[in-house]
Amino acid sequence: MDIINEIQRCIIENDIELAYKTIVENEDELLNSAQYWNLRGILCYKIQEYDAAIKCYIKSINIKNDYLDSYFNLVYIYKITREKMKAALYSGLALKYTDDINFENELIDIFNDELLYCEYINLIKQVKNNNNINIKNLSFIKYISTMFEDIDENYISYINDKNIDKLWAFVNEDYLLTNKEILSISDYIKIKENLQLNIMIKYDVNYINKTRDIASKGVDCCFIMVENNRTWDLVEIDQQDMRHLKNKDYKKTVTLNKFNAADSNVYALINYMPQKYKEKYKLNIINGVDVFSIENVVKVPLLSSVTVSGFNTFTSYPKFTYNIEVGHGEVGFKGCGLMDKKNKQFSFTPEEYTKIDKICTISTMSMILLSSFAAVPENKYEITGNPRTDTLVLSDGKINLERLLKIPLNNKKVVFNMPTFYIHENTGLVSGSKELNDSIKIKNFDYKKFNEFLIDNEIIFISKVHHGEERTVTSKVKNRHLDNMIFISNDDLDKAELDLYEILNAADMLITDYSSIYGDFLFMDKPTIFVNTDMEKYEEERGIILQPYDFWAAGPKVTNQDDLSKEILKCINDSNYYKKERNTIRDIFYYHKDDKATMRVWDTIDRVLS
């Protein structure tokens, strides 16, 4: 102790040489003394060896975690060397070990000359009260990580050890936390060319407003920090995006997801967008499952106020946008959602529809069906019609189909076969008989014999199965080389840059089972033949919601190949066959029977954005 007192006396009397000599001579004996390392730090400070002084103070604290003198000295030296963030962090750590209000005031007084004094004091108090921060993990990046739920300690250590966070600036309220100091946004803008910091924003309920705010103030790039498996995904909001935000283009941007080839309502909204709205609004179009990428989940609500889908895809996002659903099937027999007998969580769940603000539908009857599936209140609906029916009216299906098939269709009758799925490839869900997992849902179907029937009667038979079992069925049919029986897939349509509804009006009739594609042929007043070989099984597994089935299924019903062939010829030769029944059901389901559905949906979008 006499040695410690001697060193202290020399430092007070400014006898630097003797103090240094005494420290060196007694180093081995005092290595484990917190007081010794504190005094050694003071000596280094006096000779302006600031880095050495910092190391000494930290050694002192590591020996005695609650040694307040070393904390005060360390905070002070960090402050004068402009390491203000470290000064604030160690201040908060020091206050974990004392309730001495005088010491706290002395520590806080060190920051009195700071313009952002209040922000530094708030930070100090947050560290003091944060049990996840201690002497072993104290760092700027550790402090940032405590604002997230669960970031891996090894990951944080890696960032810290590699100095990755050296150029990070974290947006907190209306200021920036950096490795060096706290900056106001306005000060950062003035000197940003010299700093070249990467602006970071936490992905939470406030990230949209924060990002738009800094864009309006002149920040031209930032990253959104998304917690993912105990690490961070950094989603870049680049200069183009930030200009979009600064100009407030998000107020006139609509994001649409064309999920797959069956998402023809969205396709029509894009393809037939009225000119007046093209001049007024911007489109952000996302194709396929890209809609579920972290990048899009983060960026879509930033860049647009309204989202439109046909498969409820934006309901997987946090609720940041006005969601409009345009659907992909309206006149369906099968039970879905709450009306599905066995798989009530497969689709059309009430949970999904709580995140949907507006549903564009075709009629009151369609509203009733969807409400039975998903418990949707009536005020969410708007009867606009299906945009895809505009495609049925306006496209030249024969020419498009000839382009797709690369064959002439002169004097040929065209029949489309489009059943629903029986075994869903992605989920394993079974609906109906597993034995019918082929193109035509009739057991022991003779495809060669049927092809001869088609040739004899100059019929081109187009088979397009449900996207849910496309890979499975395609593997069975790809080696069937049949002249008049042609199998097409979503890939074929994509390669030809065609939507299904751009070829559908080429058909003279439809063959289906319980698929909602039936409704589109009702709209066109074209005949449908129903193959219902597994009616009882399907009713047991999924449920037939429209009863009595014979009334709602306005067309002949068949269960075998011979009857199918006979009914095809009847439909071809008699234009009035089941016409009265079709028109009865069409009038129930279709309030509008024109080509203005796209306009009505865009009018709805316009009202929302206005």
Secondary structure as GFF3:
##gff-version 3
##sequence-region A 1 610
A	DSSP	alpha_helix	2	12	.	.	.	ID=ss1
A	DSSP	alpha_helix	16	25	.	.	.	ID=ss2
A	DSSP	alpha_helix	27	30	.	.	.	ID=ss3
A	DSSP	alpha_helix	34	46	.	.	.	ID=ss4
A	DSSP	alpha_helix	50	63	.	.	.	ID=ss5
A	DSSP	alpha_helix	68	80	.	.	.	ID=ss6
A	DSSP	alpha_helix	84	94	.	.	.	ID=ss7
A	DSSP	three_ten_helix	95	97	.	.	.	ID=ss8
A	DSSP	alpha_helix	101	109	.	.	.	ID=ss9
A	DSSP	alpha_helix	117	128	.	.	.	ID=ss10
A	DSSP	alpha_helix	140	145	.	.	.	ID=ss11
A	DSSP	alpha_helix	153	161	.	.	.	ID=ss12
A	DSSP	three_ten_helix	164	167	.	.	.	ID=ss13
A	DSSP	beta_strand	168	172	.	.	.	ID=ss14
A	DSSP	beta_strand	175	178	.	.	.	ID=ss15
A	DSSP	beta_strand	182	184	.	.	.	ID=ss16
A	DSSP	alpha_helix	185	195	.	.	.	ID=ss17
A	DSSP	beta_strand	198	202	.	.	.	ID=ss18
A	DSSP	alpha_helix	207	217	.	.	.	ID=ss19
A	DSSP	beta_strand	222	228	.	.	.	ID=ss20
A	DSSP	beta_strand	231	237	.	.	.	ID=ss21
A	DSSP	alpha_helix	239	246	.	.	.	ID=ss22
A	DSSP	three_ten_helix	249	252	.	.	.	ID=ss23
A	DSSP	beta_strand	253	258	.	.	.	ID=ss24
A	DSSP	alpha_helix	264	271	.	.	.	ID=ss25
A	DSSP	alpha_helix	275	278	.	.	.	ID=ss26
A	DSSP	beta_strand	282	287	.	.	.	ID=ss27
A	DSSP	three_ten_helix	288	292	.	.	.	ID=ss28
A	DSSP	alpha_helix	294	303	.	.	.	ID=ss29
A	DSSP	beta_strand	306	309	.	.	.	ID=ss30
A	DSSP	three_ten_helix	313	316	.	.	.	ID=ss31
A	DSSP	beta_strand	322	325	.	.	.	ID=ss32
A	DSSP	three_ten_helix	337	339	.	.	.	ID=ss33
A	DSSP	alpha_helix	350	354	.	.	.	ID=ss34
A	DSSP	beta_strand	358	361	.	.	.	ID=ss35
A	DSSP	alpha_helix	364	374	.	.	.	ID=ss36
A	DSSP	three_ten_helix	378	380	.	.	.	ID=ss37
A	DSSP	beta_strand	381	383	.	.	.	ID=ss38
A	DSSP	alpha_helix	387	394	.	.	.	ID=ss39
A	DSSP	alpha_helix	397	405	.	.	.	ID=ss40
A	DSSP	beta_strand	413	417	.	.	.	ID=ss41
A	DSSP	three_ten_helix	434	436	.	.	.	ID=ss42
A	DSSP	alpha_helix	447	456	.	.	.	ID=ss43
A	DSSP	beta_strand	459	463	.	.	.	ID=ss44
A	DSSP	three_ten_helix	467	469	.	.	.	ID=ss45
A	DSSP	alpha_helix	470	477	.	.	.	ID=ss46
A	DSSP	beta_strand	485	487	.	.	.	ID=ss47
A	DSSP	alpha_helix	490	495	.	.	.	ID=ss48
A	DSSP	alpha_helix	501	504	.	.	.	ID=ss49
A	DSSP	beta_strand	509	512	.	.	.	ID=ss50
A	DSSP	alpha_helix	518	523	.	.	.	ID=ss51
A	DSSP	beta_strand	528	531	.	.	.	ID=ss52
A	DSSP	alpha_helix	535	541	.	.	.	ID=ss53
A	DSSP	alpha_helix	549	552	.	.	.	ID=ss54
A	DSSP	beta_strand	557	558	.	.	.	ID=ss55
A	DSSP	alpha_helix	561	573	.	.	.	ID=ss56
A	DSSP	alpha_helix	579	589	.	.	.	ID=ss57
A	DSSP	alpha_helix	597	609	.	.	.	ID=ss58
###
